[in-house]
Amino acid sequence: MTQTSNSPHSMTHPTTYPTTLSITQAGNLPLEPNAFVGREPDVAELVQLIMATRVVTLCGMGGIGKSRLALRVAAELAGDLPDGAWLVEFPEGTPPDEVVRRTAGILQVEGEQHRSLRDTVAEVLAGRTMLLLLDNCETVVEECARLVRRLTEACPEVRVLATSREPLRVPGETVWRVPPLTLPESAGPAEVRESEAGRLFLARAAAAAPGFALTEDNAEVVARLCRDLDGLPLALELAAGMTRVLSVPQIVARLGDRFHLLAAWDRTAPPRQRTLRATVDWSYRLLSEPQRLLLRRATAFRAGWTLDMAERVCPGDGLSPGDVLVQLTALVDKSLVVVDGELAGEARYRLLDTIRQYAAEQLHGSGEEQGVRRRHRDYFCHLGADWETATLGVPWPDLKRRVERLERLQGDLRAAVEWSIAVRDPEPMLQCLVELRWALIGAGRHQAEMIGWLDRLLELAAPTLSPALRGRAHILVANLAVNSGDLATAGPRASRGVELCRAGGHRGGEALGLMVLAVTDQDDPADAPEKRLDRAVTIGVEIGERLLEAEAHGFRAFLALGQNRIREAQRASERVVELTTELDNHLGMVIGLTGLAQAARKRGDLAAARRHFTRAMELLRGFDARQSLISCLAGLGTVALESGDLPEARRRFDEALRLGRDAGLRMETARRIASFAQLAAREGDLRHAVVLAAAAVAQRPSAGSRLESVLAPAREALGEATVAALWAEGLALPIDEAVTLALQECVRPPQPVVQPAALTPQSTLTAREQEIAGLIARGLSNRAIADELVISQATVARHVANILAKLGFASRTQVAAWIVGSDAVHTASETPDV
């Protein structure tokens, strides 16, 4: 750091000045109390900025490090300015009329009677080349602004660097928002050391607790500490000081009460900086009452908010909707609210966690929390009603913004549901969720959690809840269950939902329930699914809901593809594309194009399949529809696999699997593991192929029908016993390890081959299919099986076809032989040693 010079000013500027001038030093900057850590790019940028623009104000919340950064910048500049750098501090409680007197005193300028001291200071500095650092201007911002304006008018070579929670708003001012320290990008020791927050914490912790060091064992918790404290320098300094008495894990565990924990620091620091609470308390006290109201009410939002959201949720006693923008602007200026990008085309605002925790305490103690939470819940009810209108047909850009907004607000939606459950007020939230059905299902995330929400809300609902709303909620549960692969749950819930919607006269809900039933009820007559879908299409046409009609055709395409009725699947998918193109609904178009691609692949037209999948991906560009994107990537991977382009197949499967894993989509992840099993088999790695196939079936038993193509060559090359052992290993493999194996992120050590209990993967068959396979082994015909199980012959035929496909067999005799062999193995494995 450049130290204070003691050279007389006259040696630099021989010009004489009035007798009121008595500057004898080229600066008064203090020595730094400890090492300055981080912010090297910020310092370099600010040095250039102050030389170019003359007035720079560093703005930021208390504890962000404005003063320390300003002192470092001033020290960098002091040696290059003939008259040095001068620091003027304004402690809390400084009267406004003390601003100029304090500045004059620091500069050793004496005033004259009957003359403005501000003008005198400006006259004295008029010929100087120097930096004036005004620190902590926020409590006297008006008077500081007047002084700086006068200096910029009269002193062309004087540069002013100010620190304040809010801008001075003078001509020529450049406002520079001081950001938090950079955070570790991951939890590794190297990443912690490279981050500014990590470096500061480590430096101060080593000083507070000699011997403290970063290790492989504590790197993850240090990284978490940095993130939890938002990279806030004051908080990190206080936490580092606590390492004298607590371990880092103990500090992190107590951060839920950070204001109590981080309560001891340098006794020589200004009172407002001795504890984290004092710093935030000080900022809060400086706010007007409307600003305080907005700040604490904004804590209702978990994932940030827009102006529209704030205007709907935050007004109330003491704050009108029309005043929200003015007060929000003030909070941004005071650095208590952060502008953080955009949310669906609108500016997005958020609170740092430290400010949020403090403001939430204020809200909790204000007596207005329940009203704010209710308005927050009502905002989502407004979104739900808007969705029902939007799905009837709005331009895609408008619909896309709605989808993006809801996707970014998942945390807030969860909070609204949790509040509704806590206060036992379920009906508005049930209405909201069923109105948001299309968006919730299309997003493809958090589906198990949403089923839990709906079940809890239904449980709390009063008997007077309308049959239509109750029915629509059951159908939404069924739809989510289908997407999760849980057909056993989906069927009964859809059936109950259809009954209730019919009783309540809600035809749209009835149509949706019929669609779900068409793909869930496997024991109905063979023509039942088609009749249900026909009825759903008719309802969609009659009530004028083209999106509902398109969905019914989408279900028809899905069902037809599963039964290899390719031409029908193509016709249905073409109708989906036609209807959704009329609606300008890109997500619906993607569903139709995906159906066309799958139909083309099944009939062997790989070029057409690739074209449709590629077009679908183009529609998804710039839009986070995770499940649809995964389907397209997987489809392109399958097309590449069948075309013999194995590197391209691996690339597509890799991306799809990572997306599914990172989104927590367990069924999608299982499907992609199955794809990797097929790829491994084509690459000649039959051992990994069998293990991956079993891991996929463990998560999704219905995958077995496709994976017989992996097992057949493996049995021939490796032998039945080895395949069975590998299969048993795969069934026990945790899903995260299966993902790692598929992506080949690490080399798995060779596993011992243990003789399993069964030679063939029975889990590829459902319980009903295993029951029918057993009856086949007894020699029963389809008619006899139908009589035995009290189901139709058509249903038996469908099950027998599924059994043959899953096991890779061509005849009932092979099924019988397999059952007998499996029973023999089971009997042998269950016989105790003698």
N, C-alpha and C positions, 0 to 999 in steps of 0.2 A: 504494500500500500504506500502511496505517496504521503510523506509525513509533512506536518505543518512547517512552513518556512519562517525563519526569523529575520530575513533580510529586510531592511528599511524600504518602504515604498518609494522614497525619493530616488533610489538608485535605479529604479525602473522607469519612472515617469518624472522627469525634472520639472514639468510644468507646475506653476504655483496655483494654489487654490485658496478659497476664502478661509479665514481663521477658524471657521467652524469645523474644518476637516482635520481629522487626526488619525488616519489609518496608518498603522505602523507595521502590519503584518500582511502576508499574502495568503490568508486563510486561517480558519480555526477548526478544521475538521478534527474530530477526536480519533485516537488510535482505535483500531478494531479490537474488541474484547476477546475474540477467538477467531478461528479460521473461517473465512467466508467460503461456503460450500455451494457448488452448483450455480446455475443461472449464467454460465459463461456466454451463451448466445444472446441472452437478454441484455447483459452488460454491453456487449459489443454493439448491439442494435441501438441501445439507448445513447451510447456515446456519439454515434453518428447522427442520431435524431436530434439531440440537443444542440449540436453544432449547426444543424441545417435549419431548425425551426425556431429556436430561441426560447420557446415556452413549452415545457412538457410537464404534464401532471400525471403522476403515478396513482392510479385509483385501484382500490381493492378493499375487501373486508378487513376488519381488525385481525391481526395475526397472520396475514398473508405474506408479510415480509417487505412492505413498502419502504419503511425507513432504512432497513439494512441494505436493500438493493440501491436506494438513492444514495446512501453514503458511499457504497462501492463505486457507483458511476461517478460521483463527485470526486472521489479520490483518483480515479483514472484520468479525469480531466484537469485536475488542479495543476499538475506540473506543466501543462501545455498552455495555461492561461496566465498572462503576466501578472494579473492581480489575484490569482488563486481562486479558491472556492470557499464560500462562507455559509455556515449553517446557522439558521434561526429556527428554534423550536417553539412550538406553541402548546404547552401542557394543557391538559383538561382544566377548564375553569379560567382560561385566559380571557380577560374582558376584551371586547372588540377594539376599544380605544388603545389597548396595549400593543396591538400588532405593529404599528409604525414605530412606537417608542421602543419596543423590544428590538426591532430591526435596526433602528438607528443606534441603539446602545451596542449591539454586537459589532456594527461597523464603525463604532466610535465617532458617530456624527452627532454634533451638538446642535440643537435647534436654536432659533432666534425668536425673540418676542415679536408678536404680530406677523408671524410668517408660518405658513403651513409646514409642519415637519415632513410631510410626505413630499412636498415640492423640494424641500431642502435635500432630502435623501436622493431624490431624482437628479438634482443639480450636481451633487457630489459625485454620483456614479456615472454622470453623462459621458465622461471620457475614459471610463474604465473598461477593461476587457477581463471579465470575471464571471463566475457562476454563483448565483444566490440560491441556496437550497432552503426552501421553506417547508418544514416538516410538521405534519399533523395539523393541516389547515381546516379540517372539517368543522371544528367548533367555532371558528371565526372566518368562515369561508367568504362572506360578503366583504369584510375589510381586507382580507388577503387579495381578493379579486381587484379591489380598487387600487391597492398598492402595485400589483403586478401590471395592471393596465397603465398606470402612470409611468412605471419604469420602461415598459416596452415603447411608449411614446417618446421618452426623453433619452433613453440609453441604448443606442443601437448595438453596442458590443457587450451588453450585459445579458446573460442567459439565466433563465429561471427554471429550476427544477423543483416541483412541488409534490408533496404527498398528501392525499386526501381520500376520504371515502367517496367523494363525489367531485365532479369537475368544477373548476373555478368559473368556467364559461366567460372567458375573456377573448378578445380578437387574437387570432394567431395561435391559440392554444392547441396542442396535440394531446389528446387523452390516451394514455397507454395503460390498458388494464393488466394488472399484475396477475399472472396465472398461478395456480398452485404448482408446486414442484412436480416434475415428471415422475410417474409411478413405474414400478417394475412391470415389464411386459409379461413376465411369467415368474414362477416361484424359485427359479434356480439362483444359486449364489452369484453367478456372473451378471444376471439381469438385475439383481438387487443392487450390486455395486455400480452398475452403469446408470441407474436411475438417480435423479437428484434427491428424491425423498429418501431413498435407501442410503445414499452417501451421507446426508445430513444426520439421519438417525444413528448410523454407525459411528460417525465422528463424535457426536455428543454422548452417546452411550459409552464409548471407550474412555471419554474424559470423566464421566460420572462414576463408572464402575471399571477401574483398571483391570485388564484381563478379558474384558468382554470382546468377543470376536464373532464374525459371521461364519457359520459352518453349514455343511450339507444338511444337518439335522434341524437347524433353526431358521434356514433361509425362507422356507414357506411361511412360517408364522411372522417373520419380519416383513415379508412382502404383504401379507394380509394386514398387518398393523399400518403400513404406509397407505394402503388402499382405504382402510376403514377411517383413517384420519384425513382423507381427501388430499394428501400431499400438502397439508397446511403447516407451514414452518413452525409457528408457535406451538401447535399441538404436538408436533414431532419432537421439538425441544423439551417440552414438558414430559412427554412419554419417555424420552431418553433419560431424563433425570430420575425417573422412577425405577430404572434398572439398578439403582443402589439397593433397593429393598425387594423388588419383585422380578421374577423371570419374565421374558417377553410373552410366553403363553398366558401367564397370569394377568399381564397388562391387557392383552387382547380380550381375555375372558371378561374383564371388567369394563370394557369400553361402552357397554350399554348405559353406564352411568359415568360417562367421560368427564362431566363437569365436576363431579365429586373426586374422581380419581386424579385428574390433572390439576391439582390445586396447590402446588408448591413449586416455587421457582425462584429466580434471582430477586433478592430483597431490594436491590438497587434499581430494578426496572420500574418504570412508571406503574402506579397502582393498577391501571387498567390492563397491564400486560403480565401481572404476576400469576394469574390463573386464567384458564380458558374461559371460565364462567365470567370473570370480571371483564374480559375482552368483549365477549358477546353481550353481556349486560350493558356495557358502555355504549355499544352500537345501538342497542334496542332503545335505551333511554333517550337517545338523540332523535328518535323518530317522532313524527306527529301521530296523533291517535288514529287517524284513518290508515296511515302506513302500518302501524302496529296491527290493526285489525286485518289488513290484507295479508301481512306476512304470516300471522299465525293461522289464518284460515286457509292459506295456500298449502299448509302441511297436509290437507286432505288428499292432495295429489301425490301419488307414489312415483309416477314415471314422467314427471314434468307436465306442463300444461300450456295451453294457448290462451290468447286474450279472450276468445269466445268462452272457453271453459271457465276462466276466472270470473267473467261477467255473469255466468249462470250460477256459480257455486259460492262465490265469496261475498256478494252484497248481503246486507242485513242492517241491523241497527248500527248507525254510525257510518255506513258506507253504501252509497247508492251505486247502481250499475253504471251510470254515466261517469262516476268518479274513479272507476277501477283503472282505466288507462293512465290517468294522471298519477295515481299513487303507485302503479306498477312501474312507470317510468322513473319515479323518484327512487324506488327500491333498487332498480337496476343501476341508477346513477350512484347510489350509496353502496353499491357492490354487495348487497345482501341477496339479490336475485341475479342469477346468471342466465344470459341469453345463450342457448346451446343449440344452434342449428335450427332445423325446421321440423314441424310435425304436420304432415299432410298439407304442405304448402304454406303453413302459417308459422310465424316465429314461435319457438319452443322455449319455455322458461323452466328453470329448476332451482332447487336449493342444494347447497352443499350439505352433506350429512350432519355436520356440526351445527350449522344454522337450523337445519330441520329439527334436530333433536331439541334444541333450545326452544324454538317456536312452538313445537308440539307440546312442550311442557306448559307454555303460556296458554295455548288453546285449551288444554285439559283443565287448567285452573280458572278459565274464564267463565265457565258455565254455559258456553255456547256451542260446545263440541257436538252434541247430538243434532242440533239444527244444521250445522255445517255438513256432518256426515249424511244427513238425510238429503240435503241438496246435492251432494256428490252422487248419491245413489240415483236421485232423480235425473241427473245429467245422463246417465246411461239409459234410463227409461226413455229419455228424449232421443238418444241415438237409436234405440230399438225401433221406435215409431218411424224415425227417418229412414231406417233400413227397409222397412216394409214398403214405404213409398218408392224408394230408390230401385228396388228390384223389379218394379213394374216397368222400368225402362228409363234410365238416364244415360247421358253420354258417358262413354268409358272413362275419360279423365275424372269426371265427378265420382263415379263409382270407385275408381281406383283410390282416390283420396280417402273415401270412406273406409275402404279395406285397410289402407295403410294406417289410418288413425286408430282403428280398433286394434290392429296388430300391435301397435306401439303402446296401447293402453291396457294390455293384459293384466299388469299388476294392479291397476286401478279398478278394473272389472272385478278382479278377485277381492279387492278391499270392499267393493260395494256389496258383493255377495256375502262376504263374512259379516259385514255390519247387519245386513238384512236378517241373517240367521241369528246373530247375537241378540237383536231386539225383537225377534220372533215376528217379523213383518215380511212374509215370503211372497205375497201375491204380486207386488210391483216388479220384483226381480224375476219371478217366473215369467211374467209377461214379457219382460225385456229379453230374456234368454231365448224364448221361442221366436220372438221377432228377429233376433240376431242369428237364427239358425243357419241360414245360408252362409254367413260369414264365418261362424264358429266351425262349421264342418269343412268349409273350403280352406281354412287356415291349416287344418290337420294337426294341431298341437294341443297339448294339455287335455286330451279327450277323456282319459280316465278321471282326471280331476273334475272335469265338467259334469261327468256322470254323477260323481259324488255330490257336487253342488245341487244338481237337480233332485237327486233322491232326498237330500236333507231338506230342501225347500218344500218338496211334496209332503214329506213327513210332517212338517210344521203347518202346512196349509189347513185352513179350517174346512169342515165338511161343506160349507157354503160356497167353496171355490167352484167356479163354473165348470161343467163337464168338458166344455170345449178347451179351456185353458189346461185343465188337468190332462186331457187326452193329448194335446199337442206336446206337453212336457214329456209324457211317456213315449211318444213317437220320436222326440228328439233324443231321448236316452237310447232308444232302439237304433236310431241312425248312427249315433256315436259308437254304440256297441258293434254294429256291423263293420264300421271302419277300423275297429280295434280287433276284429276277428272273433268276437264273442257272440256267435250266432245263438247259443243257448239262452243268453240273456235277451237278445234282440227280438226273437220271435214272440214270446209272451208279452213283452212290453208293447210291441207294435200292435198285437191283436187287441190288447186292452185299450190302447190309444184309439184305434179305429172305432171300437164300440162307443167310447166316450165322445169322440168327435161327431159321430152320427147322432148320438143322443143330444148333443149340443148344437147340431146344425152347422158345424164348421166343415164345409166340403173340402177346402184346401187341406186341412189337417187329415181328413179321411184319405185323400189321394196320396199324401205323403206316407201314411201308414200302410196303405196297400202296396206301395213301392217297396217298402222295407220287407213286408211279408212275402213278396214275390221272390226274394233272394234268401229268405231264412227258413221257411217252412218246407222241409224236405220230405215230409210224410204225407203231403197233400196229393190229390190226383195230379197226373202229369200236366194237365192243361190249366191247373189253377193259377200258376204264376202268370201265364199269358192273359188270362181273364182279368186278373187283378191289375195288370199293367194297362190293359185296354180300358178298364174302368177309370184308372188314374188319368190317362190321356183324355178321355171323354170329359172328366170333371175339369181338367185344365182348360180345355176348349170352351166349355160351357160358362165358366166363370171368368174367362178372358185373361187368364194368367199364363202367358206364353213361357215364362221361365219354369213354371210347374210342369207344363207340357213337355218342355225340353228335358227336364229331370226324369220324367217317366220314360222317355225314349232312351235316355242315358242308362237307366236301370235295365231296359230291354236289351240294349247292346251288351251290357255287362253279363247278363244272364245268357244271352245267345253265344257269346264268346266262350263262356265256361262250358257250354254244351256243344261246342264246335259247329254251331249253326252260323257259318261265316257270312253267307249272303244276307241273312236277317240282321246280323250285327252291323254289317256295312250300311244297310238301309237305315237302321235306327240311328247310327252315328251321323250319317249324312243329314238326317232330320234335325239332330241336335245342333250341328253346325249351321244349318239354315236358320233355325229359330234364334239361336244366340247371336248370329250375325245381324239379324234384324234388330235385336235388342242392343247391339254393340256391347255385348258382355264377353270380354276376352276370356275370363275364366271358364265360362260355359263353352266357348269355342275350343278351348284347350281340351276339355273333356271329350268333345266330339271328335277332334283331330286325333286324340290318343286312341279312341275307339277305332277310327279308320286305320290308324297305323297298326294296331294289333290285328285287325282283320286282314290287312294286306300281308303282314308277316305270316299269319297262319295259312294263307293260300299260296305262300312262297314268293310273293312280290316284294323282295327286300328293298328294292329301290324306292317303291311307293311308301313302304313303311318308314324308311329313313326320311323321306321328304315330309311326311305328315308329322313325325316327331320333331323334326327340325323347325317346321313352321310353328308348332306348338311352343317350342322353346323361345322362338322369336317373340311371340306374344307375351311370354312371361318375363322378357328382358326388363330389368329395372323394377321388378315387382317380386315381393317375397311371398310367393305361394309355394311353400316348401314341399308339400306333398305332391302337388302337380309337377313341380320341377324334378323331384326324385323319380317319378313315374316316367317322365320323358328321358331322363338320363339313363335309367335302367333299360328302357325300351331301345334306345340307341346302342347300349352295350350288348343287348341280346341280338340285335340286328348285326352288329359287328362280329359277335361270336359265331353266328350262323353263316356269316360271309367268310369266316376264316381269318378275320383281322383281329388276332388275339391281343396285340398291344392296345389297339383302340378299345376293345372290349374291356380290358383291365382299366384303362383310363376312365371310361364312363362309369363302370361299376364302382371304382374307387371314389369318385366324386359323389355318387349317389349314396354310398354307404356312409361316408363321412357326414353328409348332410342329415341323413336319418339318425345317426348316432348323436350328433350334436343337438338335434331338436328333441331327443328323447322319444323318438317314434319307434317303439319296440317291435311292432309287427313289420314295419318297413325295414327295419334293421335285419330282422330274420329273413325277409324276402331277399335282401341283397346278399346275405351270407349264403343263401341257397344259390344265387347267381354265381358267386365266387366258387362254390363247390363244382358247378358245371364248368367254369373256366379252368379250374385246377385239373379236372379230368381231361379236358381238351389239351392242356399243356403237358399232360403225362404224369402229373403229380397225384397219383391215385390215393396215396395214404392221406394227404391233406384233403383231398376231395371227399373222402368218406367221413373224416372227422368233421369237416364243415357241413356236410349234408346232415349228419346227425345233430349238430348244434342248431341248425336251422329248424329241424323237425321238433327239437326239444322246446323251441319257442312257439312253433306254428305247425302243429301236426299235419295240417292239410297240405303242407309242402311236399309230403312224401310221394305223391303221384308223379311229380316232375323229376324227383331225384332218383327214381329207379334207373334212369338213364345213366346215372353216375355209378350206382351199385352194381349193375350187371357187368360192365367191363372190369370193375374192381374185383368182383368175385372170381372172374375168369383168370385174372392176372395174379392176384394175391392169395386166393383161396378163401373158402367160406369162413374158416376159423379166424384168420387174420382180419377179414372185413368185419366180422362180428365184434372182435376185440376193439378195433378202431371205432366202430359204431358206438359201443358202450362208452368209450372215452369221450367221444363227441357229445353224447347225451348229457354227460356230467360237466361239460365245459361251460363255465360262466360266460354270459353273453359278451362281456367286455373282452375276455380272452379270445373268444371266437372272432370278434371284430379285429383284434390285433393280429391274429393268425391270418385272417383274410387279407388284410392290408399289408401283411409281411413287414410290420413295423419292428419286429424283433424275431430272432431265431429261437424257436421253441426247442428245448432239449428233448432228445428222444425219450419216448414214454415206453415203459415195459408193456408188452402185449400180455393181457390177462384174458383167459377164456371167459366169455360172458355167459350170462344165463340163457340167452337166446341167440340163435344163429341168424335171425332175420328181424329187421326192425318192425315189430308189430305196431309201434306207435304211429306208423303211417296211416293206419286205419282208424276211423272213428269207432266209438263203442257200438253203434248200430251196425256198422260194416263188419266188425269182428263177430258180432252175433250172427249175422247172415252168412259170413264165411264158415262159421261152425255148422250151420244148418246145411250148407253146400257139402261139407265134409261128410255129413250123415246121409247124403244122397238125395236130399229133398229137391224137388223141382221148384220153379218160380211160383207156380200156383200153390204148392204145398207150403212154401215159406210164407206166402201171403196169408194163407189160412192160419198158420201158426202164430204170426205176429199181428194179425188183424189189420193188415194194410193192403193197398191195392197191388195188383201184379205189375202195373206200370212203375210203381215206386220200387218194388223189388228189382225190376229190370235195371232201373237207374242205379241202384246201389251195387248190383252185380257188375255193371259196366265200370263203375268207379273203382271197385275192388281189383278188377283185372288191370285197369290202367295204373293204379298205384303200385301194384306188385310186379308189373311188367310181364304178366302171364297172358297166355292166349286161350286157355281153356279152363273149365270148371275143375277138370281132373287135377291140374296143377295147383289150384287153390286147395283142393282136398288134401293133396300130398303135403303141401306146405303146412296146413293146419295139423295134420298128424305128426309131422316132424317137429313142429313147435311144441306140441303137447308132450312128445317124448323127451325133448330137451328140458321142458319145465319139470316133468316128473323126475328126471335124473338129478336136476339141480336141487330139488326139494327133498331128495332122499338123504337122510343123515348117514355119516360114516359109521361103519360097523366093524 
